[in-house]
């Protein structure tokens, strides 16, 4: 499974990327929304994990752009957030996110969500 992990929290991205790589996921880490867009366009991953609050534009703006682009529109996006409004989950899903996870999130929890989002990838990784 190819994962693009976009979050400005370098400690969290290190922890999550290390955990995902230990499970066999090919993980690319970026730290701002513009890098996330450019990386996804250049080398489309199987799934994107996207923080809402980042430099270079918000995760919501990045999500909108990813879903409007033919090259990236079908890539599942899991959104991470430190805090969200009560209606944010519905809004994010309406924009195309497949899941919303609240920080802090453990690598094993994220991996299980990714396996749910990409069932065939998850079965292969767990075999």
C-alpha angles and dihedrals in degrees: 000000000000111000128189108202113195117184133126093220101097094190092053094045091050091051094046095042092049091050094047093047090051087060092050100262116145099229129192117190126206129172107210139042096249091053089050092054095045093046093048091050094046097046113008112217127211091246138006125217106200131187116217097220115052140133116262094045134326124290088243091059090047091049091052092050093046092052093046094053117086092216094056106022095100096049111109113240123206111195123215122201138172091211135356138187117254093257096042095096092059092045093050092047090049087055090053107270113142096202142008120213125187119224135276093053125173119233092239091053091049091048092052091050090050090050088053092049091047103032097175091048091048094051091050092048093048094048 
